[in-house]
């Protein structure tokens, strides 16, 4: 009888921990996850980058991460993120050094296609495809991977 009581108590504690554990869930719908840039065209329809340029976006919670691979080198940039219907707002690019975050100018994001104002208008967003437009009329197309 005592043994059953201990087993029941253990199961109750484990269930309580599981149910009240980490409750941070994806909050950006289809946007959350990792995306590969497949094409970036400017307002004059000139191709500025393709998938061979190895540009990647990643969105999770209120954070965005941008990565560009050139040979064996990675350019990596983390930022804050706000998502509203039809729009993505990127702000506060940060670099971690000497034990704290240092906010960088928005211009550090230009190699990734992020405009200076940080605003993308969502043209298409599904579970596998995304197309973003800037106010300067650049169009960036992505595939989810």
Phi and psi in degrees as a GROMACS rama.xvg file:
@    title "Ramachandran Plot"
@    xaxis  label "Phi"
@    yaxis  label "Psi"
@TYPE xy
-62.8  -38.5908  UNK-2
-63.644  -42.3995  UNK-3
-62.3751  -38.8255  UNK-4
-62.1693  -43.9558  UNK-5
-65.4025  -41.8416  UNK-6
-63.6407  -45.4857  UNK-7
-60.9019  -43.1759  UNK-8
-62.2955  -43.4239  UNK-9
-62.3171  -46.3001  UNK-10
-61.4804  -41.5577  UNK-11
-63.0888  -42.3793  UNK-12
-64.96  -45.1172  UNK-13
-62.114  -45.6225  UNK-14
-61.6615  -40.2251  UNK-15
-62.8036  -43.57  UNK-16
-64.894  -41.7762  UNK-17
-64.7961  -42.8293  UNK-18
-74.0523  -25.8639  UNK-19
-109.477  8.03852  UNK-20
-65.6848  -151.947  UNK-21
-59.0466  119.975  UNK-22
-113.484  21.4004  UNK-23
-80.7946  119.317  UNK-24
-120.852  159.833  UNK-25
-54.5319  134.597  UNK-26
-122.546  4.45483  UNK-27
-112.692  16.6176  UNK-28
60.2626  -135.206  UNK-29
-64.0673  -19.8033  UNK-30
-66.1532  -37.1052  UNK-31
-59.8072  137.789  UNK-32
127.497  -164.29  UNK-33
-109.868  135.976  UNK-34
-128.953  140.767  UNK-35
-108.901  129.389  UNK-36
-68.8426  124.925  UNK-37
-102.659  -26.5883  UNK-38
-162.529  139.827  UNK-39
-130.962  116.81  UNK-40
-118.471  140.546  UNK-41
-85.7626  -177.593  UNK-42
-62.9863  -21.9327  UNK-43
-92.0876  11.0807  UNK-44
67.8521  21.9884  UNK-45
-87.3309  131.146  UNK-46
-72.3877  122.311  UNK-47
-98.8778  -25.9026  UNK-48
-161.06  154.409  UNK-49
-132.008  -175.761  UNK-50
-63.4992  -22.7575  UNK-51
-67.0853  -17.1684  UNK-52
-80.1727  -5.5751  UNK-53
54.4122  54.6112  UNK-54
-104.836  129.835  UNK-55
-130.105  141.419  UNK-56
-116.865  146.592  UNK-57
-138.898  130.846  UNK-58
-123.188  133.14  UNK-59
-158.278  131.838  UNK-60
52.0838  -123.767  UNK-61
-107.114  30.209  UNK-62
-126.849  147.716  UNK-63
-129.579  145.303  UNK-64
-129.139  133.612  UNK-65
-118.651  135.573  UNK-66
-137.857  136.188  UNK-67
-131.507  126.903  UNK-68
-104.225  127.532  UNK-69
-127.568  103.801  UNK-70
63.0194  -124.806  UNK-71
-92.6047  0.193353  UNK-72
-98.7266  142.712  UNK-73
-117.497  132.549  UNK-74
-103.057  115.361  UNK-75
-122.715  133.691  UNK-76
-140.755  127.445  UNK-77
-102.622  145.741  UNK-78
-144.237  171.508  UNK-79
-90.1486  160.296  UNK-80
-143.034  136.218  UNK-81
-127.392  132.24  UNK-82
-119.315  129.746  UNK-83
-130.867  166.735  UNK-84
-55.7287  120.014  UNK-85
82.7225  1.35069  UNK-86
-148.713  144.712  UNK-87
-121.083  131.649  UNK-88
-118.719  118.479  UNK-89
-102.854  132.901  UNK-90
-154.287  166.554  UNK-91
51.8605  64.9778  UNK-92
-61.5788  134.141  UNK-93
-126.984  151.661  UNK-94
-128.032  130.278  UNK-95
-90.3302  123.009  UNK-96
-155.863  149.241  UNK-97
51.6521  38.1348  UNK-98
84.7353  3.24082  UNK-99
-152.83  166.667  UNK-100
-83.442  138.514  UNK-101
-117.103  120.998  UNK-102
-74.43  133.023  UNK-103
-105.343  163.416  UNK-104
-70.034  153.912  UNK-105
-61.549  -21.9422  UNK-106
-62.3027  -20.1587  UNK-107
-67.2195  -15.3113  UNK-108
-93.0056  -5.67573  UNK-109
-61.1908  -34.0108  UNK-110
-64.2893  -16.0912  UNK-111
-95.2993  -4.86197  UNK-112
92.5738  6.32362  UNK-113
-81.7624  126.169  UNK-114
-71.4924  161.425  UNK-115
-58.2828  -33.8769  UNK-116
-81.8947  -9.78324  UNK-117
75.852  9.55074  UNK-118
-103.917  125.836  UNK-119
-113.623  136.671  UNK-120
-98.156  128.438  UNK-121
-81.5397  117.147  UNK-122
-91.7297  -44.8006  UNK-123
-139.731  135.194  UNK-124
-149.74  109.489  UNK-125
-125.518  -175.042  UNK-126
-70.5082  -11.268  UNK-127
-131.066  -12.2357  UNK-128
-136  141.794  UNK-129
-140.818  138.168  UNK-130
-132.089  126.001  UNK-131
-117.195  149.128  UNK-132
-127.595  140.315  UNK-133
-94.6334  167.053  UNK-134
-66.2271  -23.4851  UNK-135
-80.8426  5.18747  UNK-136
75.4347  16.2808  UNK-137
-71.0645  146.05  UNK-138
-122.21  124.763  UNK-139
-115.748  127.996  UNK-140
-115.867  138.375  UNK-141
-133.078  158.058  UNK-142
-122.494  144.915  UNK-143
-83.4582  140.876  UNK-144
